């Protein structure tokens, strides 16, 4: 809905979109390199996905709207990051399965199918086409999409909570803490200063703040044959602590006069 209702031609900034894409791609690479240090290779795919993938599309827009009254640069951040989030999630979870085999034609075809049928990617494409064609948003459709969007995350968290196993989670607490640190502090500490050096402030900068790992991480991990315990732990921890870290980043930016 946010992409469909914004005038992309008016706010388009190719440099910003390219930066969001590059930062996301490099961040995924960093998470993968760190995952090589894990003793338990069965959780490698979950670790990588939960460490980089965030709910920035929801949280970023909410924060910017609360501060500036509009979505600002969030739609461009979504275009630059979310498709890559999902494409790489399919690739990572397919290749780094707990009982992984060799990378053959069948695996590549299955991975490709997962990418082109990913509902989030299809939704982004639909929103961009809608915006490009400047189609009006019917009020009933706008209300329906808004209501579904409001319910999606709480329902996902409820489903995650219902399947959460405290004993299993305790056994994977160390990688969960590491992934949580990477998600909320590590990647932001690397790429936010680079964004500032490139001249990004205000809405541009706020859209880049790292937020909690998205519930769809858990859903996708389970659907693609992973245990899901590590992912659910990271989602819970990042959801709990993101309020502190996001407030901290905003305080730092405010003190520096960047927002």
C-alpha positions in Angstrom: 0.0 0.0 0.0 2.8 2.4 0.9 4.5 1.9 -2.5 1.2 2.1 -4.4 0.2 5.5 -2.9 3.5 7.3 -3.1 4.7 9.2 -6.2 7.9 7.4 -6.9 8.8 9.7 -9.7 8.8 12.7 -7.4 10.8 11.1 -4.6 13.1 8.9 -6.6 16.8 9.0 -5.6 18.8 6.4 -7.5 21.9 7.0 -5.3 19.9 6.3 -2.1 18.3 3.1 -3.6 21.8 1.9 -4.7 23.2 2.6 -1.2 20.4 0.7 0.5 21.0 -2.2 -1.9 24.8 -2.2 -1.5 24.6 -2.0 2.3 22.1 -4.8 2.4 24.2 -7.0 0.1 27.4 -6.4 2.1 25.6 -6.9 5.4 24.4 -10.3 4.2 27.9 -11.2 3.2 29.2 -10.2 6.7 26.5 -12.3 8.4 27.5 -15.3 6.2 31.2 -14.9 7.0 30.4 -14.8 10.7 28.2 -17.9 10.3 31.2 -19.9 9.2 32.4 -19.8 12.8 29.4 -21.7 14.1 30.1 -25.2 15.3 26.6 -26.3 14.6 26.2 -26.0 10.8 22.6 -27.1 10.9 21.6 -23.6 12.1 23.8 -21.7 9.7 21.0 -20.7 7.3 18.7 -19.6 10.1 21.6 -17.6 11.7 22.3 -15.7 8.5 18.7 -14.8 7.7 17.8 -13.8 11.2 20.9 -11.6 11.5 20.3 -9.5 8.5 16.6 -9.5 7.8 14.5 -6.9 9.5 11.0 -5.4 9.7 12.3 -2.1 8.4 9.4 -1.8 6.0 7.0 -1.6 8.9 9.1 0.0 11.7 10.9 2.5 9.4 7.7 3.8 8.0 6.1 4.1 11.4 9.0 6.0 12.9 9.3 8.4 10.0 5.6 9.1 9.9 5.6 9.8 13.6 8.4 12.3 13.3 7.8 13.9 9.9 4.1 13.1 9.2 4.8 11.2 6.0 6.6 8.0 4.8 9.6 10.0 3.5 12.3 7.9 2.1 10.9 4.6 3.5 9.4 3.5 0.1 12.8 3.9 -1.6 14.5 2.0 1.3 11.9 -0.8 0.7 12.7 -1.0 -3.0 16.5 -1.1 -2.3 16.4 -3.7 0.5 13.3 -5.8 0.8 13.4 -7.6 -2.6 17.1 -8.5 -1.8 16.1 -9.6 1.7 13.7 -12.1 0.3 15.7 -13.3 -2.7 18.7 -14.0 -0.5 16.5 -15.6 2.2 15.3 -18.1 -0.4 18.8 -18.8 -1.6 20.4 -19.1 1.9 17.7 -21.3 3.4 17.7 -23.5 0.3 21.5 -24.0 0.1 22.2 -24.0 3.9 19.6 -26.6 4.9 20.3 -28.7 8.0 20.5 -31.8 5.8 22.1 -30.2 2.9 23.1 -31.9 -0.3 25.1 -30.8 -3.3 24.0 -27.8 -5.3 22.4 -29.4 -8.4 20.0 -28.4 -11.1 17.0 -29.5 -9.1 18.0 -27.3 -6.1 18.7 -24.3 -8.4 15.3 -24.7 -10.1 13.5 -25.0 -6.7 15.3 -21.9 -5.5 14.5 -20.0 -8.6 10.8 -20.9 -8.2 10.8 -19.8 -4.6 12.2 -16.4 -5.7 9.7 -15.7 -8.5 6.7 -16.8 -6.4 7.7 -15.0 -3.2 4.6 -13.0 -2.2 6.5 -10.1 -0.7 8.5 -9.6 -3.9 5.3 -9.8 -5.9 3.6 -7.3 -3.6 6.5 -4.8 -4.1 6.3 -5.2 -7.9 2.5 -4.7 -7.8 2.9 -1.6 -5.7 5.5 -0.1 -8.0 3.3 -0.8 -11.1 0.3 0.7 -9.3 2.3 3.8 -8.5 3.8 4.1 -12.0 0.4 3.9 -13.6 -0.9 6.5 -11.1 -4.0 4.4 -10.4 -6.3 5.7 -7.7 -6.6 3.7 -4.5 -10.2 2.8 -3.8 -11.2 3.6 -0.3 -12.5 0.1 0.4 -9.3 -1.5 -0.9 -7.2 1.0 1.1 -9.1 0.2 4.3 -8.9 -3.6 3.7 -5.1 -3.6 3.0 -4.5 -1.4 6.1 -6.5 -3.7 8.4 -4.7 -6.8 7.1 -1.3 -5.1 7.5 -2.2 -4.1 11.1 -3.1 -7.7 11.9 -0.2 -9.5 10.1 2.6 -8.9 12.6 0.6 -9.5 15.9 -0.8 -12.7 14.5 2.7 -13.8 13.4 4.1 -13.1 16.8 1.2 -15.1 18.4 1.9 -18.1 16.1 5.6 -17.8 16.9 4.9 -17.6 20.7 2.6 -20.7 20.5 5.4 -22.8 18.9 8.2 -21.4 21.1 10.1 -24.1 23.0 12.0 -22.6 25.9 14.2 -25.6 26.4 15.3 -25.8 22.8 15.8 -22.0 22.7 18.1 -22.2 25.8 20.3 -24.6 23.9 20.8 -22.1 21.1 21.1 -18.9 23.3 24.7 -18.0 22.4 24.2 -17.8 18.6 20.8 -16.1 19.2 22.5 -13.4 21.3 25.2 -13.0 18.6 22.6 -12.7 15.8 20.6 -10.2 17.9 23.7 -8.0 18.5 24.6 -8.1 14.7 21.0 -7.2 13.8 20.4 -4.3 16.2 23.9 -2.9 16.7 26.6 -4.5 14.6 25.4 -3.8 11.0 24.0 -0.4 12.0 27.3 0.6 13.5 29.0 -0.1 10.2 26.5 1.3 7.7 24.9 4.2 9.5 28.2 6.2 9.7 28.8 5.5 6.0 25.3 6.9 5.3 26.2 10.0 7.2 29.4 10.4 5.3 27.5 10.2 2.1 25.3 13.1 3.3 22.2 11.2 4.3 20.2 12.9 7.2 16.7 13.2 8.5 14.3 10.8 6.7 17.1 9.2 4.7 19.0 8.3 7.8 16.0 7.2 9.9 14.9 4.8 7.2 18.3 3.0 7.6 18.0 2.3 11.3 18.1 -1.4 12.1 14.9 -2.8 13.6 13.8 -6.2 14.9 14.0 -9.3 12.8 10.7 -9.8 11.0 8.3 -12.6 11.9 8.4 -13.8 8.3 11.9 -15.0 9.0 10.4 -17.7 11.2 7.6 -18.6 8.8 10.0 -18.9 5.9 12.6 -20.9 7.9 9.9 -23.4 9.0 8.4 -23.7 5.5 11.8 -24.4 4.0 12.7 -27.3 6.3 14.6 -25.6 9.1 14.0 -26.2 12.8 13.0 -22.5 13.4 14.1 -22.4 17.1 17.1 -20.1 16.5 15.0 -17.8 14.3 12.2 -17.6 16.8 14.7 -16.8 19.6 16.2 -14.0 17.5 12.8 -12.6 16.6 11.8 -12.5 20.3 15.1 -11.0 21.5 15.3 -8.3 18.7 11.6 -7.4 19.3 12.3 -6.9 23.0 15.5 -4.9 22.7 14.9 -3.0 19.4 12.9 -0.3 21.4 16.2 0.4 23.3 18.5 0.3 20.4 16.3 2.3 18.0 15.8 5.0 20.7 19.5 5.0 21.2 20.3 5.6 17.6 17.6 8.3 17.4 19.1 10.0 20.5 22.6 9.9 18.9 21.4 11.4 15.6 19.4 14.0 17.5 22.4 15.0 19.5 24.5 15.3 16.4 21.8 17.4 14.7 21.2 14.8 11.9 17.5 14.4 12.5 
